[in-house]
Amino acid sequence: MNVDELRKHIKPLDISGSYEPSDSERGYFDFYDINFSKKLDRVKHHFGYFKSNDYRIACHYFENAGAERTCFVVHGFLDHVGLFHKVIDYLLHRGCSVITFDLPGHGLSSGKRASIDSFGDYVLVLRQCLEFFYKKIPSPWHVVAQSMGGAVVMDYLLSQQYDEDTGPFDKVLLLAPLVRPTAWRFIKTTHRLSRAWLPSVKRKFMVNSHDREFLRFVRTQDPLTITRVPSKWISALINWERRFYELSWGENVLLIIQGDDDSTVDWRYNQKKIAEKFPKARFMPVKGARHHLAHESDEYFERVTQAADIYFERRINPR
């Protein structure tokens, strides 16, 4: 798969008509097992890009015939849509249409790999994605976000001062959301001493799932894998953490699902800070689960979906 050629030839997203993927796009869908229009008769797959500032954001809309709700999926740092096929499959089978996109510098979206000036750029992408689909798709809307994607969603909700009744999302499900990673003091100290002469550091591939095949795939087979972490991204995270503490609290009812064997984020600290910002948030621990809940082994992923089933079937406010 020629990633550069594939990225260069993505067309603008158009959900009003029929979409016929190119051979390279079809190969991409098959490679990551996200060709759901082939696997499920009721699903139409729309793929293309929308603009966000200077970025071209690769976006997928899985239109589920007869769906009465739509779920947005936001991936984490160093991830991309192709790694979220288990989440997409789950949502399609429970009757949702699904919208998901690659954040700037990730997957097939434009931008320097994994680099960003500000987390505000990520938040803007989410906002402009919602604006693109406004009044074009079924409501109510849900959102599922993993790790850094959770940080993006929380920032969006707090900065817009949405509450349970006024926000765009009827349900907000965050998987192992990021506020700060583990060993944060060490990371910040090392970054402060090295950022002037070290533009990036080699990625350390974490054992963040019990799915060994998934870990091997990301490490050795995924052509969209990012192998270096830019110092610029660490600076952006430092600045975002300060911003998060300064934001006012919100009234949104969030469900946080968190594995207690997560060595990627400082989850105990993060839950405390999230509870301060979202007093109505509920926390669901998954004993033994690791960080990448969106692609945990079946044993742990089933516990995630069981909690999600209960949460999604509770009261739905009309939009």
Protein Blocks (a to p, Z undefined) as FASTA:
>chain_A
ZZklmmmmpccddfkbccdddfklmmmmmmnopamklmpmkbccddddddehjbccdddd
dddehiabdcdddddehiafklmmmmmmmmmmnopacdddddehiajbgcjehiafbfkl
mmmmmmmmmmmmgokaccddddddehjlmmmmmmmmmmnopafklmmbfbdcdehiafbd
chklmmmmmmmmmmmmmmbdcdddddfbfblklmmmmmmmmmkbcfbdcfklmmmmmmmm
mmmmmpccdfbdcdddddfkbckbcfklmmmmmmmmmmmbccdddehiafklmlccfklm
mmmmmmmmmmmmmccddZZ
